[in-house]
């Protein structure tokens, strides 16, 4: 399978310059590619399966990296992969060579919709048709919470739409949203695992969540999350409060789980390669979260103040959407907020991008910014601060020539931020 090669979309080559002539951008992209390779879904599944004795197995893969993870299982199992079922996001199915024994479904993301519900119904039918003694391997990656869904009796598709529209309108943290989603779901909170009860089954998880808890990835498709009674967020619509009081959620189960990849491993790879190039490195140990604008501002200030040449971190932020949002996503919002702090600085640059190659309501993975980003955007008639207020960072960063495009990748472990603080003469001595 050919490796994805991120590229920079340059809108004004006379100002921004192609990536090949800008050593800062070349180094940032090299480090970003390093992270993606380390947690490639195909690679991590194949590596883990090679440590096991192959047996006839049914394979279920769910999430943005599902197709790549299924490809890794097929690579090792070969004919022992008796049948397979994949649910992934639009475009991500390209990582899997279509085979007659593997059914591929495309769900809705980032908000579950009709395709997600259809995929959930098909998944239940697939499991019901399996021989009772056939081992099952479940591969789960980030995005599965939205991509595949089956609602509990009494919950309607309209309830699901209302929940997600309300949550995105108030910038509800993803953990709180998923806690509500799992209460409506016949698959989440270990209920998919409970459908495999009595079968020889195991799960491989590619994590995009804090602490890599398998009961949180995909809202707990393969594991139950021990938790206190649900605390309803303030302002939850009355109709949803009533629905939560009416339904009864069955108990789930937990499968044996192996963590095959996570954000920490991706950042480890970036740190090792950067140090191997002779760079000094500082790592932000706390996971990046909260509002993307504040997080981007904080990271940029830290980059300006730190003594290291490379500053790395990762996590998942949020963006509060206005009634009519523009184009962009949390990584682009983070990057543009950072660009305002870095404005005029001659040595710093920063990349913020999703490992899945997607960032909110755009086709771009994120952005690379530097001290000239805001000036370039202004020359193109864009107001960076106004774009941030309108959740329209993508338009501004397209004008400045700073978007990073990869297309769908073969992984999903969260967002990566790499800051660079290096003089030109120092950059010229590096070979990437």
C-alpha positions in Angstrom: 0.0 0.0 0.0 1.4 3.4 -1.0 2.1 5.7 1.9 0.3 9.0 2.1 2.4 12.1 1.4 1.2 15.3 3.0 1.6 18.4 0.9 1.1 22.1 1.5 -1.5 24.0 -0.5 0.3 27.3 -1.4 -2.1 30.0 -2.6 0.5 32.7 -3.2 3.7 31.1 -4.2 5.4 34.5 -4.6 4.9 35.2 -0.9 4.6 31.8 0.9 7.0 29.9 -1.3 6.8 26.2 -2.1 7.5 23.8 0.7 10.7 22.6 -1.0 12.2 26.1 -0.6 11.2 26.6 3.0 13.3 24.5 5.3 11.0 25.2 8.3 8.0 23.7 6.5 10.0 20.8 5.1 11.1 19.9 8.6 7.7 20.3 10.1 6.1 18.0 7.5 8.9 15.5 7.9 8.1 15.2 11.6 4.4 15.1 10.9 4.9 12.2 8.5 7.0 10.5 11.1 4.1 10.5 13.5 1.6 9.1 11.0 4.0 6.3 10.0 4.4 5.2 13.6 0.7 4.7 14.3 -0.3 3.6 10.8 -3.4 1.4 11.3 -2.3 -1.3 8.9 1.2 -1.5 10.4 0.2 -1.6 14.1 -2.5 -4.3 13.6 -0.2 -6.5 11.4 2.6 -6.2 14.0 0.3 -7.2 16.9 -1.2 -10.1 15.0 2.2 -11.6 14.0 2.7 -12.3 17.7 -0.4 -14.6 17.7 -1.0 -18.0 16.1 -3.3 -17.4 13.1 -6.7 -19.1 13.2 -9.9 -18.8 11.2 -11.4 -15.4 12.3 -14.2 -13.0 11.6 -12.9 -9.4 11.6 -14.9 -6.4 12.4 -13.3 -3.0 11.9 -14.9 0.3 13.0 -13.7 3.9 12.9 -11.7 6.2 10.7 -8.7 3.9 10.5 -11.0 0.8 10.1 -10.1 0.1 6.5 -6.3 0.3 7.2 -6.6 -1.8 10.3 -8.6 -4.4 8.3 -5.9 -4.4 5.7 -3.4 -5.2 8.4 -5.5 -8.1 9.6 -5.8 -9.4 6.1 -2.0 -9.1 5.6 -1.3 -11.5 8.4 -4.4 -13.7 8.5 -4.7 -14.3 4.8 -7.2 -17.0 4.2 -7.8 -17.2 7.9 -9.8 -14.0 7.6 -13.0 -15.9 6.9 -15.1 -12.8 6.6 -15.0 -9.1 7.5 -17.1 -6.1 8.2 -15.9 -2.5 7.9 -17.5 0.8 8.9 -15.4 3.9 8.1 -15.7 7.5 7.1 -16.1 8.8 3.5 -12.8 8.5 1.6 -11.1 6.3 4.2 -12.2 3.1 2.5 -9.5 3.6 -0.1 -7.0 1.9 2.3 -8.7 -1.5 1.7 -8.6 -3.6 -1.4 -12.2 -4.7 -1.9 -12.7 -8.4 -1.4 -15.8 -10.5 -1.7 -15.6 -11.7 1.9 -15.4 -8.1 3.4 -18.4 -5.9 3.6 -17.6 -2.2 3.6 -20.0 0.5 4.9 -19.5 4.3 5.1 -21.0 6.0 8.0 -21.7 9.7 8.9 -19.1 11.9 10.6 -18.7 14.0 12.7 -22.4 13.7 13.4 -24.1 10.3 13.3 -26.9 10.2 10.7 -28.9 7.8 8.5 -25.7 6.1 7.1 -24.5 5.4 10.7 -27.8 3.9 11.7 -27.8 1.7 8.5 -24.3 0.6 9.3 -25.3 -0.3 12.9 -28.2 -2.4 11.6 -26.0 -4.2 9.1 -23.4 -4.9 11.8 -26.0 -6.6 14.1 -27.1 -8.7 11.1 -23.4 -9.6 10.4 -22.8 -10.8 14.0 -26.1 -12.7 14.1 -25.1 -14.7 11.0 -21.7 -15.8 12.4 -21.1 -19.4 13.5 -21.3 -19.4 17.3 -17.7 -20.9 17.7 -16.0 -18.6 15.1 -13.4 -16.3 16.8 -14.0 -12.6 16.3 -11.5 -9.8 16.2 -12.9 -6.3 16.7 -10.7 -3.4 15.5 -11.7 0.0 16.9 -10.4 3.4 16.1 -11.5 7.0 16.7 -14.5 8.2 14.9 -16.4 5.0 15.5 -18.8 6.7 18.0 -20.3 8.7 15.1 -19.8 6.3 12.2 -21.8 3.3 13.5 -24.9 3.5 15.7 -28.0 1.5 16.7 -30.5 3.2 18.9 -32.2 1.7 22.0 -35.9 1.1 21.8 -37.7 4.4 22.5 -34.9 6.6 21.1 -35.5 8.2 17.7 -33.2 9.5 15.0 -34.6 12.9 15.7 -33.4 12.6 19.3 -29.9 11.9 18.0 -30.0 14.9 15.7 -31.2 17.2 18.4 -28.5 15.9 20.8 -25.7 16.5 18.4 -26.9 19.9 17.2 -27.3 21.1 20.8 -23.9 19.8 21.8 -22.0 21.4 18.9 -23.8 24.7 19.4 -22.5 25.1 22.9 -19.0 23.6 22.4 -19.8 20.6 24.6 -16.6 18.7 25.3 -16.4 15.4 23.3 -16.3 13.3 26.5 -19.5 14.8 27.8 -21.2 14.3 24.4 -20.1 10.7 24.2 -21.4 10.1 27.7 -24.9 11.1 26.4 -24.5 9.2 23.2 -23.8 6.0 25.0 -27.0 6.3 27.0 -29.0 6.3 23.8 -27.0 3.5 22.1 -27.6 -0.2 21.7 -23.9 -0.6 20.7 -21.9 1.7 23.0 -20.9 1.2 26.6 -19.9 -2.4 26.0 -23.2 -3.4 24.3 -21.4 -4.4 21.1 -19.1 -6.6 23.2 -22.2 -8.1 24.9 -23.5 -9.3 21.5 -20.3 -11.3 21.2 -20.7 -12.9 24.6 -19.9 -16.6 24.6 -17.8 -16.4 21.5 -13.9 -16.4 21.5 -13.4 -12.7 20.9 -10.8 -10.0 21.4 -10.3 -6.3 20.4 -7.5 -4.2 19.1 -7.8 -0.5 19.9 -6.1 2.5 18.2 -6.7 5.2 20.7 -7.5 8.9 20.2 -8.7 9.6 23.8 -7.1 10.7 27.0 -5.5 7.9 29.0 -6.2 5.5 26.1 -9.2 3.9 27.9 -10.8 1.3 25.6 -14.1 2.1 27.3 -13.9 5.6 25.9 -12.7 5.0 22.4 -15.7 4.9 20.1 -17.8 5.5 23.3 -16.9 2.1 24.6 -18.0 -0.3 21.8 -15.8 -3.1 23.3 -15.6 -2.1 27.0 -17.8 -0.8 29.8 -16.9 2.4 31.4 -17.4 2.2 35.2 -18.8 5.6 36.1 -21.1 7.3 38.6 -24.6 8.2 37.5 -24.8 10.4 34.5 -24.6 14.1 35.3 -26.8 16.0 32.8 -25.2 19.1 31.3 -26.9 22.4 32.1 -29.2 23.5 29.3 -29.9 20.0 27.9 -33.2 20.3 26.0 -36.1 19.1 28.1 -37.2 16.6 25.4 -33.8 14.9 25.7 -33.9 14.9 29.5 -37.3 13.2 29.4 -36.1 10.6 26.9 -33.1 9.8 29.1 -35.5 9.2 32.0 -37.7 6.9 29.9 -35.2 4.5 28.4 -33.5 1.5 30.0 -30.0 0.8 28.9 -29.0 -2.9 29.1 -25.7 -3.8 30.7 -22.7 -4.2 28.4 -19.6 -6.4 28.5 -15.8 -6.0 28.1 -13.7 -7.9 25.7 -10.0 -8.7 26.1 -8.4 -5.5 24.7 -4.9 -4.8 23.2 -3.9 -1.2 22.7 -2.1 -1.2 19.3 -1.4 2.6 18.9 -2.0 5.9 20.6 -1.0 9.6 20.5 1.8 9.1 23.0 3.5 6.7 20.5 3.2 9.2 17.7 4.7 12.0 19.7 7.5 9.6 20.9 8.4 9.0 17.2 8.5 12.8 16.6 10.8 13.3 19.6 13.2 10.5 18.6 13.5 11.7 15.0 13.9 15.3 16.0 16.7 14.5 18.5 18.3 12.2 15.9 18.5 15.3 13.6 20.4 17.1 16.4 17.5 19.3 17.5 16.8 20.1 21.1 13.3 19.1 22.1 10.8 20.1 24.7 7.6 18.1 25.1 4.3 19.4 26.6 3.3 16.6 28.9 -0.2 17.8 29.6 -2.7 16.9 26.9 -3.9 19.8 24.8 -7.6 20.3 25.3 -10.2 23.0 25.9 -11.1 25.9 23.5 -8.8 25.8 20.4 -8.2 29.5 20.4 -6.9 29.6 24.0 -4.9 26.5 23.5 -3.3 27.9 20.3 -2.4 31.2 22.0 -0.9 29.4 25.0 1.2 27.0 22.8 2.5 29.9 20.7 3.5 31.9 23.8 5.3 28.8 25.2 7.1 28.4 21.9 8.4 31.9 21.9 9.6 31.5 25.5 11.1 28.0 25.4 14.8 27.3 24.9 14.3 24.2 22.8 14.3 24.2 19.0 11.3 21.8 18.8 8.2 21.9 21.0 5.7 19.1 20.6 2.3 18.3 22.1 -1.1 16.8 21.2 -4.7 16.2 22.2 -8.1 17.4 21.0 -9.5 20.9 21.4 -13.0 22.3 20.8 -14.5 25.2 18.8 -17.7 26.9 19.6 -19.6 27.2 16.4 -21.6 30.4 15.6 -25.0 30.0 13.9 -23.4 30.2 10.4 -19.9 28.9 10.7 -17.3 29.2 8.0 -14.7 26.7 6.8 -12.1 25.1 9.0 -11.7 23.0 12.1 -10.1 22.9 15.5 -6.5 22.4 14.2 -6.9 25.4 11.8 -8.5 27.5 14.6 -5.6 26.5 16.9 -3.0 27.4 14.2 -4.5 30.8 13.3 -4.8 31.7 17.0 -1.1 30.8 17.3 -0.2 32.9 14.2 -1.6 36.0 15.8 0.9 35.5 18.7 3.8 34.7 16.3 3.1 37.7 14.1 6.4 39.3 13.0 8.6 36.6 14.6 11.4 35.6 12.2 12.3 32.2 13.6 9.2 30.4 14.8 6.8 28.2 12.8 4.1 25.8 13.9 2.1 22.9 12.5 -1.2 21.8 14.0 -3.0 18.9 12.2 -5.2 15.9 12.8 -3.6 12.5 12.4 -6.7 11.4 10.5 -6.1 14.0 7.8 -9.4 15.8 8.5 -10.1 18.9 10.4 -13.7 19.9 11.0 -15.7 21.3 8.1 -12.8 21.2 5.6 -10.8 18.8 3.5 -7.5 19.8 5.1 -5.7 18.2 7.9 -4.7 21.4 9.6 -2.2 24.2 8.9 1.4 25.4 9.2 1.8 29.0 10.3 4.7 31.4 10.9 5.4 35.0 11.7 4.3 36.1 8.2 0.9 34.2 8.2 -1.2 37.2 9.3 0.5 39.6 6.9 0.0 37.2 3.9 -3.7 36.8 4.9 -4.2 40.5 5.2 -2.8 41.1 1.7 -5.4 38.8 0.4 -8.2 40.8 2.1 -8.7 38.5 5.1 -8.9 39.6 8.8 -7.5 36.8 10.9 -9.2 37.9 14.1 -12.6 38.2 12.3 -12.1 34.8 10.8 -11.5 33.3 14.2 -14.7 34.9 15.5 -16.7 33.5 12.5 -15.1 30.0 12.9 -13.7 30.6 9.4 -10.0 29.9 9.9 -9.8 27.8 6.8 -10.6 30.7 4.5 -7.9 32.9 6.1 -5.3 30.1 6.1 -6.0 29.3 2.4 -5.4 32.9 1.6 -2.1 32.9 3.5 -1.0 29.7 1.8 -0.7 27.7 5.1 -3.1 24.8 4.8 -1.8 21.2 5.1 -3.7 18.7 3.0 -3.1 14.9 3.2 -6.4 13.3 2.3 -7.7 10.5 4.5 -4.8 8.9 6.4 -4.5 5.3 7.7 -4.7 6.3 11.4 -6.5 8.4 14.0 -4.9 9.1 17.3 -5.9 12.7 17.8 -4.3 16.0 16.9 -0.6 16.8 16.8 1.1 20.2 17.3 4.8 20.7 16.4 6.5 24.0 17.1 9.8 25.0 15.5 12.2 27.7 16.8 15.3 27.7 14.7 17.6 30.1 12.9 18.0 29.8 9.1 21.7 29.0 9.4 20.8 26.1 11.7 18.1 24.8 9.4 20.4 24.7 6.5 22.6 22.1 8.2 19.7 19.7 8.6 18.9 17.0 6.1 15.3 15.8 6.1 
